[in-house]
């Protein structure tokens, strides 16, 4: 069991391909981009879709908790009588998702096991992001100066990376336990 079950080369390869690939894709779906594709913008605008998921999730959370929420457009959330927020593609947390996905994919494990962990981590990131956006909307409604004065994007990144590091530790402990069990059975 001396052989490493994690490939840093594979991790970096997946990370760079997905991370920079996403930024290229954003350029392809941005009307002012040099490589703009009207087809991708109209039919496969994944950055916009991800923003809609976060906006709709925040809208649902606020409605369930009793707020009169509406959307001026699919990526905007507003509590009636307050300022709203528009979710740009940069607010979705793709960088954190890519780190998580690459970390899990770089392990030697069954594909089903990897998909379970990747999906769980990405759902957790989305849920945390939806809660964050909801708090930002509430800060506009209640005029919470503190929430309006700090950098929500950077705070989200630091907090989410902290959560991802904890998830990585849990994954490695669980993965090593599973591998040891397989080794003991062999």
PATOR-69136 format. One record per atom (N, C-alpha, C, CB): residue number from 1; x, y negated, z negated. Coordinates in nm, 2 decimals. Glycine has a CB too. Example, Ala and Ser with C-alpha at 12.3 -4.5 7.8 and 13.67 -1.06 7.14 Angstrom:
# residues 2
   num     east    north       up
     1     1.32     0.57    -0.78
     1     1.23     0.45    -0.78
     1     1.32     0.33    -0.78
     1     1.13     0.45    -0.90
     2     1.28     0.22    -0.71
     2     1.37     0.11    -0.71
     2     1.29     0.00    -0.79
     2     1.41     0.06    -0.57
This chain:
# residues 186
   num     east    north       up
     1     0.08     0.12     0.00
     1     0.00     0.00     0.00
     1     0.09    -0.13     0.00
     1    -0.09     0.00    -0.12
     2     0.21    -0.12     0.05
     2     0.30    -0.23     0.05
     2     0.27    -0.32     0.16
     2     0.45    -0.18     0.06
     3     0.21    -0.27     0.27
     3     0.19    -0.35     0.39
     3     0.09    -0.46     0.36
     3     0.14    -0.26     0.50
     4     0.12    -0.58     0.41
     4     0.02    -0.69     0.39
     4    -0.10    -0.67     0.47
     4     0.09    -0.82     0.43
     5    -0.21    -0.71     0.41
     5    -0.34    -0.70     0.47
     5    -0.39    -0.83     0.53
     5    -0.45    -0.65     0.37
     6    -0.30    -0.93     0.53
     6    -0.33    -1.07     0.57
     6    -0.22    -1.11     0.67
     6    -0.34    -1.17     0.45
     7    -0.26    -1.17     0.78
     7    -0.17    -1.22     0.88
     7    -0.18    -1.37     0.89
     7    -0.20    -1.16     1.02
     8    -0.07    -1.44     0.84
     8    -0.06    -1.58     0.84
     8    -0.06    -1.63     0.98
     8     0.06    -1.63     0.76
     9     0.00    -1.56     1.07
     9     0.01    -1.60     1.22
     9    -0.14    -1.60     1.27
     9     0.10    -1.50     1.30
    10    -0.21    -1.49     1.25
    10    -0.35    -1.48     1.30
    10    -0.43    -1.59     1.24
    10    -0.41    -1.34     1.26
    11    -0.41    -1.62     1.10
    11    -0.49    -1.72     1.04
    11    -0.46    -1.86     1.11
    11    -0.45    -1.73     0.89
    12    -0.34    -1.89     1.13
    12    -0.30    -2.02     1.19
    12    -0.36    -2.03     1.33
    12    -0.15    -2.04     1.19
    13    -0.35    -1.92     1.41
    13    -0.39    -1.91     1.54
    13    -0.55    -1.94     1.55
    13    -0.36    -1.77     1.61
    14    -0.62    -1.87     1.47
    14    -0.77    -1.88     1.46
    14    -0.80    -2.03     1.42
    14    -0.83    -1.78     1.37
    15    -0.73    -2.07     1.31
    15    -0.76    -2.21     1.26
    15    -0.74    -2.31     1.37
    15    -0.67    -2.24     1.14
    16    -0.62    -2.31     1.43
    16    -0.60    -2.42     1.53
    16    -0.69    -2.41     1.65
    16    -0.45    -2.41     1.58
    17    -0.72    -2.29     1.70
    17    -0.81    -2.27     1.81
    17    -0.95    -2.33     1.78
    17    -0.82    -2.12     1.86
    18    -1.00    -2.29     1.67
    18    -1.14    -2.33     1.63
    18    -1.14    -2.48     1.59
    18    -1.19    -2.24     1.51
    19    -1.04    -2.52     1.51
    19    -1.04    -2.66     1.46
    19    -1.03    -2.76     1.58
    19    -0.93    -2.68     1.36
    20    -0.92    -2.74     1.66
    20    -0.90    -2.83     1.77
    20    -1.00    -2.81     1.89
    20    -0.76    -2.82     1.82
    21    -1.04    -2.68     1.90
    21    -1.15    -2.65     2.00
    21    -1.28    -2.72     1.97
    21    -1.17    -2.50     2.00
    22    -1.31    -2.73     1.84
    22    -1.43    -2.81     1.80
    22    -1.42    -2.95     1.84
    22    -1.46    -2.79     1.65
    23    -1.30    -3.01     1.81
    23    -1.28    -3.15     1.85
    23    -1.29    -3.18     2.00
    23    -1.15    -3.20     1.79
    24    -1.23    -3.08     2.07
    24    -1.24    -3.09     2.22
    24    -1.39    -3.08     2.26
    24    -1.16    -2.98     2.29
    25    -1.46    -2.99     2.20
    25    -1.60    -2.98     2.23
    25    -1.68    -3.10     2.19
    25    -1.66    -2.86     2.15
    26    -1.65    -3.17     2.08
    26    -1.71    -3.29     2.04
    26    -1.69    -3.40     2.16
    26    -1.66    -3.35     1.91
    27    -1.57    -3.40     2.21
    27    -1.54    -3.49     2.32
    27    -1.62    -3.46     2.44
    27    -1.39    -3.48     2.35
    28    -1.64    -3.33     2.46
    28    -1.72    -3.29     2.58
    28    -1.87    -3.33     2.57
    28    -1.71    -3.14     2.60
    29    -1.92    -3.34     2.44
    29    -2.06    -3.37     2.42
    29    -2.08    -3.51     2.38
    29    -2.11    -3.28     2.31
    30    -1.98    -3.60     2.38
    30    -1.99    -3.74     2.34
    30    -2.00    -3.82     2.47
    30    -1.88    -3.79     2.25
    31    -2.11    -3.89     2.49
    31    -2.12    -3.97     2.62
    31    -2.01    -4.06     2.66
    31    -2.25    -4.05     2.61
    32    -1.94    -4.12     2.56
    32    -1.83    -4.20     2.59
    32    -1.69    -4.13     2.60
    32    -1.81    -4.31     2.48
    33    -1.70    -4.00     2.58
    33    -1.57    -3.92     2.59
    33    -1.52    -3.91     2.73
    33    -1.59    -3.78     2.54
    34    -1.39    -3.90     2.74
    34    -1.32    -3.89     2.88
    34    -1.36    -3.76     2.95
    34    -1.17    -3.89     2.86
    35    -1.39    -3.65     2.88
    35    -1.42    -3.52     2.94
    35    -1.57    -3.49     2.93
    35    -1.34    -3.41     2.87
    36    -1.65    -3.59     2.91
    36    -1.80    -3.58     2.89
    36    -1.86    -3.49     2.99
    36    -1.86    -3.71     2.89
    37    -1.95    -3.40     2.94
    37    -2.03    -3.31     3.02
    37    -2.17    -3.33     2.99
    37    -1.98    -3.16     3.00
    38    -2.25    -3.38     3.08
    38    -2.39    -3.41     3.05
    38    -2.47    -3.27     3.03
    38    -2.45    -3.48     3.17
    39    -2.42    -3.17     3.09
    39    -2.48    -3.03     3.07
    39    -2.47    -2.99     2.93
    39    -2.42    -2.93     3.17
    40    -2.34    -3.00     2.87
    40    -2.32    -2.96     2.73
    40    -2.39    -3.05     2.64
    40    -2.17    -2.96     2.70
    41    -2.39    -3.18     2.67
    41    -2.46    -3.28     2.59
    41    -2.61    -3.24     2.58
    41    -2.44    -3.42     2.64
    42    -2.67    -3.21     2.69
    42    -2.81    -3.18     2.70
    42    -2.86    -3.04     2.65
    42    -2.86    -3.20     2.84
    43    -2.77    -2.94     2.68
    43    -2.82    -2.80     2.65
    43    -2.74    -2.73     2.55
    43    -2.81    -2.73     2.78
    44    -2.62    -2.77     2.52
    44    -2.53    -2.69     2.42
    44    -2.46    -2.79     2.33
    44    -2.43    -2.60     2.50
    45    -2.53    -2.88     2.27
    45    -2.47    -2.98     2.19
    45    -2.46    -2.93     2.04
    45    -2.55    -3.11     2.19
    46    -2.37    -2.84     2.02
    46    -2.35    -2.77     1.89
    46    -2.32    -2.87     1.78
    46    -2.24    -2.67     1.90
    47    -2.23    -2.97     1.80
    47    -2.21    -3.06     1.69
    47    -2.34    -3.13     1.64
    47    -2.11    -3.17     1.73
    48    -2.42    -3.17     1.74
    48    -2.55    -3.23     1.71
    48    -2.64    -3.14     1.64
    48    -2.62    -3.29     1.84
    49    -2.65    -3.01     1.68
    49    -2.73    -2.91     1.62
    49    -2.69    -2.89     1.47
    49    -2.72    -2.78     1.70
    50    -2.56    -2.88     1.45
    50    -2.51    -2.87     1.31
    50    -2.56    -2.98     1.22
    50    -2.36    -2.85     1.31
    51    -2.55    -3.11     1.28
    51    -2.60    -3.23     1.21
    51    -2.75    -3.22     1.18
    51    -2.57    -3.35     1.29
    52    -2.82    -3.16     1.27
    52    -2.97    -3.15     1.25
    52    -3.00    -3.05     1.14
    52    -3.04    -3.10     1.38
    53    -2.92    -2.94     1.13
    53    -2.94    -2.84     1.03
    53    -2.92    -2.91     0.89
    53    -2.84    -2.72     1.04
    54    -2.81    -2.99     0.88
    54    -2.79    -3.05     0.75
    54    -2.90    -3.15     0.72
    54    -2.65    -3.12     0.75
    55    -2.94    -3.23     0.82
    55    -3.05    -3.33     0.80
    55    -3.18    -3.26     0.76
    55    -3.07    -3.41     0.93
    56    -3.22    -3.16     0.83
    56    -3.34    -3.09     0.80
    56    -3.34    -3.02     0.66
    56    -3.37    -2.98     0.91
    57    -3.22    -2.97     0.63
    57    -3.21    -2.90     0.50
    57    -3.22    -3.01     0.39
    57    -3.07    -2.83     0.48
    58    -3.16    -3.13     0.40
    58    -3.17    -3.23     0.31
    58    -3.31    -3.28     0.30
    58    -3.07    -3.35     0.34
    59    -3.38    -3.30     0.41
    59    -3.52    -3.34     0.41
    59    -3.60    -3.24     0.34
    59    -3.57    -3.35     0.56
    60    -3.58    -3.11     0.36
    60    -3.66    -3.01     0.29
    60    -3.64    -3.01     0.14
    60    -3.62    -2.87     0.34
    61    -3.51    -3.02     0.10
    61    -3.48    -3.03    -0.04
    61    -3.55    -3.15    -0.11
    61    -3.33    -3.04    -0.06
    62    -3.54    -3.27    -0.05
    62    -3.60    -3.39    -0.10
    62    -3.76    -3.37    -0.11
    62    -3.56    -3.51    -0.02
    63    -3.81    -3.32     0.00
    63    -3.96    -3.30     0.00
    63    -4.00    -3.20    -0.11
    63    -4.01    -3.25     0.14
    64    -3.93    -3.09    -0.13
    64    -3.97    -2.99    -0.23
    64    -3.96    -3.06    -0.37
    64    -3.87    -2.87    -0.22
    65    -3.87    -3.15    -0.39
    65    -3.85    -3.21    -0.52
    65    -3.94    -3.34    -0.53
    65    -3.71    -3.26    -0.54
    66    -4.04    -3.36    -0.43
    66    -4.14    -3.46    -0.45
    66    -4.12    -3.59    -0.39
    66    -4.16    -3.48    -0.59
    67    -4.02    -3.61    -0.30
    67    -4.00    -3.74    -0.24
    67    -4.07    -3.75    -0.11
    67    -3.85    -3.76    -0.22
    68    -4.11    -3.87    -0.07
    68    -4.18    -3.90     0.06
    68    -4.07    -3.93     0.16
    68    -4.28    -4.02     0.04
    69    -4.03    -3.82     0.23
    69    -3.91    -3.83     0.32
    69    -3.96    -3.82     0.46
    69    -3.81    -3.72     0.29
    70    -3.90    -3.90     0.55
    70    -3.93    -3.90     0.69
    70    -3.79    -3.91     0.77
    70    -4.03    -4.01     0.73
    71    -3.80    -3.88     0.90
    71    -3.68    -3.89     0.98
    71    -3.71    -3.99     1.09
    71    -3.64    -3.75     1.04
    72    -3.62    -4.09     1.11
    72    -3.63    -4.18     1.22
    72    -3.59    -4.12     1.35
    72    -3.54    -4.31     1.19
    73    -3.50    -4.02     1.34
    73    -3.45    -3.94     1.45
    73    -3.41    -3.80     1.39
    73    -3.34    -4.00     1.53
    74    -3.38    -3.70     1.47
    74    -3.35    -3.57     1.41
    74    -3.23    -3.56     1.32
    74    -3.33    -3.48     1.53
    75    -3.14    -3.66     1.32
    75    -3.03    -3.65     1.23
    75    -3.03    -3.76     1.12
    75    -2.90    -3.66     1.31
    76    -3.15    -3.81     1.10
    76    -3.16    -3.92     1.00
    76    -3.26    -3.87     0.89
    76    -3.22    -4.05     1.06
    77    -3.23    -3.91     0.76
    77    -3.32    -3.88     0.65
    77    -3.34    -4.01     0.58
    77    -3.26    -3.77     0.56
    78    -3.46    -4.04     0.55
    78    -3.50    -4.16     0.48
    78    -3.61    -4.13     0.38
    78    -3.54    -4.27     0.57
    79    -3.60    -4.18     0.25
    79    -3.70    -4.18     0.16
    79    -3.78    -4.31     0.18
    79    -3.65    -4.17     0.01
    80    -3.91    -4.30     0.20
    80    -4.00    -4.41     0.22
    80    -3.97    -4.52     0.12
    80    -4.15    -4.37     0.22
    81    -3.94    -4.65     0.17
    81    -3.92    -4.76     0.09
    81    -3.77    -4.78     0.06
    81    -3.99    -4.75    -0.04
    82    -3.68    -4.71     0.13
    82    -3.54    -4.71     0.10
    82    -3.46    -4.71     0.23
    82    -3.50    -4.59     0.01
    83    -3.33    -4.72     0.21
    83    -3.24    -4.70     0.33
    83    -3.22    -4.55     0.35
    83    -3.10    -4.77     0.31
    84    -3.20    -4.52     0.48
    84    -3.17    -4.38     0.51
    84    -3.02    -4.35     0.54
    84    -3.26    -4.33     0.62
    85    -3.00    -4.23     0.58
    85    -2.86    -4.19     0.62
    85    -2.87    -4.11     0.75
    85    -2.78    -4.11     0.51
    86    -2.78    -4.13     0.84
    86    -2.77    -4.06     0.96
    86    -2.65    -3.96     0.95
    86    -2.76    -4.15     1.09
    87    -2.68    -3.84     0.98
    87    -2.57    -3.73     0.97
    87    -2.50    -3.72     1.10
    87    -2.63    -3.60     0.93
    88    -2.37    -3.76     1.10
    88    -2.29    -3.75     1.22
    88    -2.22    -3.62     1.21
    88    -2.18    -3.87     1.22
    89    -2.16    -3.57     1.33
    89    -2.10    -3.44     1.33
    89    -1.99    -3.43     1.23
    89    -2.05    -3.41     1.48
    90    -1.92    -3.54     1.20
    90    -1.81    -3.54     1.10
    90    -1.86    -3.51     0.96
    90    -1.74    -3.67     1.11
    91    -1.99    -3.52     0.94
    91    -2.04    -3.50     0.80
    91    -2.08    -3.35     0.78
    91    -2.16    -3.59     0.78
    92    -2.06    -3.27     0.87
    92    -2.11    -3.13     0.87
    92    -2.02    -3.04     0.79
    92    -2.13    -3.08     1.01
    93    -1.89    -3.07     0.78
    93    -1.79    -2.99     0.71
    93    -1.73    -2.88     0.79
    93    -1.86    -2.92     0.59
    94    -1.72    -2.90     0.92
    94    -1.66    -2.80     1.01
    94    -1.52    -2.76     0.98
    94    -1.67    -2.85     1.16
    95    -1.44    -2.85     0.94
    95    -1.30    -2.82     0.90
    95    -1.29    -2.72     0.79
    95    -1.23    -2.95     0.86
    96    -1.37    -2.74     0.68
    96    -1.38    -2.65     0.57
    96    -1.43    -2.51     0.62
    96    -1.47    -2.70     0.46
    97    -1.53    -2.51     0.70
    97    -1.58    -2.38     0.75
    97    -1.48    -2.31     0.84
    97    -1.71    -2.41     0.84
    98    -1.40    -2.38     0.91
    98    -1.30    -2.32     1.00
    98    -1.19    -2.26     0.91
    98    -1.24    -2.42     1.09
    99    -1.15    -2.33     0.80
    99    -1.05    -2.27     0.71
    99    -1.10    -2.14     0.65
    99    -1.01    -2.37     0.60
   100    -1.22    -2.14     0.61
   100    -1.28    -2.02     0.55
   100    -1.29    -1.91     0.65
   100    -1.42    -2.05     0.49
   101    -1.34    -1.93     0.77
   101    -1.36    -1.83     0.87
   101    -1.22    -1.77     0.91
   101    -1.43    -1.89     1.00
   102    -1.12    -1.86     0.93
   102    -0.99    -1.81     0.97
   102    -0.93    -1.73     0.86
   102    -0.90    -1.93     1.00
   103    -0.94    -1.77     0.73
   103    -0.89    -1.69     0.62
   103    -0.95    -1.55     0.61
   103    -0.92    -1.77     0.49
   104    -1.08    -1.54     0.63
   104    -1.14    -1.41     0.62
   104    -1.10    -1.33     0.74
   104    -1.29    -1.42     0.61
   105    -1.11    -1.39     0.86
   105    -1.08    -1.32     0.99
   105    -0.93    -1.26     0.99
   105    -1.10    -1.41     1.11
   106    -0.84    -1.33     0.92
   106    -0.70    -1.29     0.92
   106    -0.67    -1.17     0.83
   106    -0.61    -1.41     0.88
   107    -0.77    -1.12     0.76
   107    -0.75    -1.00     0.68
   107    -0.79    -0.88     0.76
   107    -0.84    -1.01     0.55
   108    -0.72    -0.77     0.73
   108    -0.75    -0.64     0.79
   108    -0.86    -0.58     0.72
   108    -0.62    -0.55     0.80
   109    -0.98    -0.59     0.77
   109    -1.10    -0.53     0.70
   109    -1.20    -0.50     0.81
   109    -1.16    -0.63     0.60
   110    -1.30    -0.42     0.78
   110    -1.40    -0.39     0.87
   110    -1.48    -0.52     0.91
   110    -1.50    -0.29     0.81
   111    -1.52    -0.52     1.04
   111    -1.59    -0.64     1.09
   111    -1.72    -0.68     1.01
   111    -1.62    -0.61     1.24
   112    -1.79    -0.58     0.97
   112    -1.91    -0.60     0.89
   112    -1.88    -0.67     0.76
   112    -1.99    -0.47     0.87
   113    -1.77    -0.62     0.70
   113    -1.73    -0.68     0.57
   113    -1.69    -0.83     0.59
   113    -1.61    -0.60     0.51
   114    -1.61    -0.85     0.70
   114    -1.57    -0.99     0.73
   114    -1.69    -1.08     0.76
   114    -1.48    -0.99     0.85
   115    -1.79    -1.03     0.84
   115    -1.91    -1.11     0.87
   115    -1.98    -1.15     0.74
   115    -1.99    -1.04     0.97
   116    -1.99    -1.05     0.65
   116    -2.07    -1.08     0.53
   116    -2.00    -1.19     0.45
   116    -2.07    -0.95     0.44
   117    -1.87    -1.19     0.44
   117    -1.80    -1.29     0.36
   117    -1.80    -1.43     0.44
   117    -1.65    -1.25     0.34
   118    -1.78    -1.42     0.57
   118    -1.78    -1.55     0.65
   118    -1.92    -1.61     0.64
   118    -1.74    -1.52     0.80
   119    -2.02    -1.53     0.66
   119    -2.16    -1.59     0.65
   119    -2.19    -1.65     0.51
   119    -2.26    -1.48     0.69
   120    -2.15    -1.57     0.41
   120    -2.18    -1.62     0.27
   120    -2.11    -1.75     0.24
   120    -2.13    -1.52     0.17
   121    -1.98    -1.76     0.29
   121    -1.91    -1.89     0.26
   121    -1.96    -2.00     0.34
   121    -1.76    -1.87     0.30
   122    -2.00    -1.98     0.47
   122    -2.05    -2.09     0.55
   122    -2.19    -2.14     0.49
   122    -2.07    -2.05     0.69
   123    -2.27    -2.04     0.45
   123    -2.40    -2.08     0.39
   123    -2.38    -2.16     0.27
   123    -2.49    -1.95     0.36
   124    -2.28    -2.12     0.18
   124    -2.25    -2.20     0.06
   124    -2.21    -2.34     0.10
   124    -2.14    -2.12    -0.02
   125    -2.12    -2.35     0.20
   125    -2.08    -2.49     0.24
   125    -2.20    -2.57     0.29
   125    -1.97    -2.48     0.35
   126    -2.29    -2.51     0.37
   126    -2.40    -2.58     0.41
   126    -2.49    -2.63     0.29
   126    -2.49    -2.50     0.51
   127    -2.51    -2.54     0.20
   127    -2.60    -2.57     0.08
   127    -2.54    -2.68     0.00
   127    -2.62    -2.44    -0.01
   128    -2.41    -2.67    -0.02
   128    -2.34    -2.78    -0.09
   128    -2.35    -2.91    -0.02
   128    -2.19    -2.74    -0.12
   129    -2.34    -2.91     0.11
   129    -2.34    -3.03     0.19
   129    -2.49    -3.09     0.19
   129    -2.30    -3.00     0.34
   130    -2.59    -3.00     0.20
   130    -2.73    -3.05     0.19
   130    -2.75    -3.12     0.05
   130    -2.82    -2.93     0.21
   131    -2.70    -3.06    -0.05
   131    -2.72    -3.12    -0.19
   131    -2.64    -3.26    -0.19
   131    -2.66    -3.03    -0.30
   132    -2.53    -3.26    -0.13
   132    -2.45    -3.39    -0.13
   132    -2.53    -3.50    -0.05
   132    -2.31    -3.37    -0.06
   133    -2.58    -3.46     0.07
   133    -2.65    -3.56     0.15
   133    -2.78    -3.61     0.07
   133    -2.69    -3.50     0.29
   134    -2.84    -3.51     0.01
   134    -2.96    -3.55    -0.07
   134    -2.93    -3.65    -0.18
   134    -3.03    -3.42    -0.13
   135    -2.82    -3.63    -0.25
   135    -2.78    -3.72    -0.35
   135    -2.74    -3.86    -0.30
   135    -2.65    -3.67    -0.43
   136    -2.69    -3.86    -0.18
   136    -2.66    -3.99    -0.11
   136    -2.79    -4.06    -0.08
   136    -2.58    -3.97     0.02
   137    -2.89    -3.99    -0.03
   137    -3.02    -4.05     0.00
   137    -3.08    -4.10    -0.13
   137    -3.11    -3.94     0.07
   138    -3.08    -4.02    -0.24
   138    -3.13    -4.06    -0.37
   138    -3.06    -4.18    -0.42
   138    -3.12    -3.94    -0.47
   139    -2.93    -4.19    -0.39
   139    -2.86    -4.31    -0.44
   139    -2.90    -4.44    -0.38
   139    -2.70    -4.29    -0.42
   140    -2.95    -4.43    -0.25
   140    -3.00    -4.54    -0.18
   140    -3.14    -4.58    -0.24
   140    -3.02    -4.52    -0.03
   141    -3.22    -4.48    -0.27
   141    -3.35    -4.50    -0.32
   141    -3.35    -4.56    -0.46
   141    -3.43    -4.36    -0.32
   142    -3.26    -4.50    -0.55
   142    -3.26    -4.55    -0.69
   142    -3.15    -4.66    -0.71
   142    -3.23    -4.43    -0.78
   143    -3.08    -4.70    -0.60
   143    -2.98    -4.80    -0.61
   143    -2.87    -4.77    -0.71
   143    -3.04    -4.94    -0.65
   144    -2.82    -4.64    -0.70
   144    -2.71    -4.60    -0.78
   144    -2.58    -4.66    -0.72
   144    -2.70    -4.44    -0.79
   145    -2.53    -4.76    -0.78
   145    -2.41    -4.82    -0.72
   145    -2.29    -4.73    -0.72
   145    -2.37    -4.95    -0.81
   146    -2.27    -4.64    -0.82
   146    -2.16    -4.55    -0.82
   146    -2.16    -4.46    -0.70
   146    -2.16    -4.46    -0.94
   147    -2.27    -4.40    -0.66
   147    -2.27    -4.31    -0.55
   147    -2.25    -4.39    -0.42
   147    -2.41    -4.24    -0.54
   148    -2.29    -4.52    -0.41
   148    -2.27    -4.59    -0.29
   148    -2.13    -4.65    -0.27
   148    -2.37    -4.71    -0.29
   149    -2.05    -4.65    -0.38
   149    -1.92    -4.71    -0.38
   149    -1.81    -4.61    -0.36
   149    -1.90    -4.79    -0.50
   150    -1.83    -4.48    -0.37
   150    -1.72    -4.39    -0.35
   150    -1.73    -4.32    -0.21
   150    -1.73    -4.28    -0.46
   151    -1.62    -4.26    -0.17
   151    -1.61    -4.20    -0.04
   151    -1.67    -4.06    -0.05
   151    -1.46    -4.20     0.01
   152    -1.79    -4.05     0.00
   152    -1.86    -3.92    -0.01
   152    -1.80    -3.82     0.08
   152    -2.01    -3.94     0.03
   153    -1.74    -3.86     0.19
   153    -1.68    -3.76     0.28
   153    -1.55    -3.70     0.22
   153    -1.64    -3.83     0.41
   154    -1.46    -3.78     0.16
   154    -1.34    -3.73     0.10
   154    -1.38    -3.64    -0.02
   154    -1.25    -3.84     0.06
   155    -1.47    -3.69    -0.10
   155    -1.51    -3.62    -0.22
   155    -1.57    -3.48    -0.18
   155    -1.62    -3.70    -0.30
   156    -1.65    -3.48    -0.08
   156    -1.71    -3.35    -0.03
   156    -1.59    -3.26     0.01
   156    -1.80    -3.38     0.09
   157    -1.50    -3.31     0.09
   157    -1.39    -3.22     0.13
   157    -1.31    -3.17     0.01
   157    -1.29    -3.30     0.22
   158    -1.27    -3.25    -0.08
   158    -1.19    -3.20    -0.20
   158    -1.28    -3.10    -0.28
   158    -1.16    -3.32    -0.29
   159    -1.40    -3.13    -0.30
   159    -1.48    -3.04    -0.38
   159    -1.51    -2.90    -0.31
   159    -1.62    -3.10    -0.41
   160    -1.53    -2.92    -0.18
   160    -1.56    -2.79    -0.10
   160    -1.43    -2.71    -0.08
   160    -1.61    -2.83     0.04
   161    -1.31    -2.77    -0.07
   161    -1.19    -2.70    -0.06
   161    -1.17    -2.63    -0.20
   161    -1.07    -2.79    -0.03
   162    -1.20    -2.69    -0.30
   162    -1.19    -2.63    -0.44
   162    -1.27    -2.51    -0.44
   162    -1.22    -2.73    -0.55
   163    -1.40    -2.52    -0.40
   163    -1.49    -2.41    -0.40
   163    -1.44    -2.30    -0.31
   163    -1.63    -2.45    -0.35
   164    -1.39    -2.33    -0.19
   164    -1.33    -2.23    -0.10
   164    -1.21    -2.16    -0.16
   164    -1.29    -2.30     0.04
   165    -1.13    -2.23    -0.23
   165    -1.01    -2.17    -0.30
   165    -1.06    -2.07    -0.40
   165    -0.92    -2.27    -0.36
   166    -1.16    -2.10    -0.47
   166    -1.22    -2.01    -0.57
   166    -1.28    -1.89    -0.50
   166    -1.33    -2.07    -0.66
   167    -1.35    -1.91    -0.39
   167    -1.41    -1.80    -0.31
   167    -1.29    -1.71    -0.25
   167    -1.49    -1.86    -0.19
   168    -1.18    -1.78    -0.21
   168    -1.07    -1.70    -0.16
   168    -1.01    -1.61    -0.26
   168    -0.96    -1.79    -0.11
   169    -1.00    -1.66    -0.39
   169    -0.95    -1.58    -0.50
   169    -1.05    -1.46    -0.52
   169    -0.94    -1.66    -0.63
   170    -1.18    -1.49    -0.52
   170    -1.28    -1.38    -0.54
   170    -1.27    -1.28    -0.43
   170    -1.42    -1.44    -0.55
   171    -1.26    -1.33    -0.31
   171    -1.25    -1.24    -0.19
   171    -1.12    -1.15    -0.20
   171    -1.24    -1.32    -0.06
   172    -1.01    -1.21    -0.23
   172    -0.88    -1.13    -0.24
   172    -0.89    -1.03    -0.35
   172    -0.76    -1.22    -0.27
   173    -0.95    -1.06    -0.47
   173    -0.96    -0.97    -0.58
   173    -1.06    -0.85    -0.54
   173    -1.02    -1.04    -0.70
   174    -1.17    -0.89    -0.48
   174    -1.27    -0.79    -0.43
   174    -1.20    -0.70    -0.32
   174    -1.39    -0.86    -0.38
   175    -1.14    -0.76    -0.23
   175    -1.07    -0.69    -0.12
   175    -0.97    -0.59    -0.17
   175    -1.01    -0.79    -0.02
   176    -0.88    -0.64    -0.26
   176    -0.78    -0.55    -0.31
   176    -0.84    -0.44    -0.39
   176    -0.68    -0.64    -0.40
   177    -0.94    -0.46    -0.46
   177    -1.01    -0.36    -0.54
   177    -1.07    -0.25    -0.44
   177    -1.13    -0.42    -0.63
   178    -1.13    -0.30    -0.33
   178    -1.18    -0.21    -0.23
   178    -1.07    -0.13    -0.16
   178    -1.26    -0.29    -0.12
   179    -0.96    -0.20    -0.13
   179    -0.85    -0.13    -0.07
   179    -0.79    -0.02    -0.16
   179    -0.74    -0.23    -0.02
   180    -0.77    -0.06    -0.29
   180    -0.72     0.04    -0.39
   180    -0.81     0.16    -0.40
   180    -0.70    -0.03    -0.52
   181    -0.94     0.14    -0.40
   181    -1.03     0.25    -0.41
   181    -1.02     0.34    -0.29
   181    -1.18     0.20    -0.41
   182    -1.00     0.28    -0.16
   182    -0.98     0.36    -0.04
   182    -0.85     0.43    -0.05
   182    -0.99     0.27     0.08
   183    -0.75     0.37    -0.10
   183    -0.62     0.43    -0.11
   183    -0.62     0.55    -0.21
   183    -0.51     0.33    -0.15
   184    -0.69     0.53    -0.32
   184    -0.70     0.63    -0.42
   184    -0.78     0.75    -0.37
   184    -0.76     0.58    -0.55
   185    -0.88     0.73    -0.29
   185    -0.96     0.84    -0.23
   185    -0.88     0.92    -0.12
   185    -1.08     0.79    -0.17
   186    -0.78     0.86    -0.06
   186    -0.71     0.92     0.04
   186    -0.60     1.02     0.00
   186    -0.64     0.82     0.13
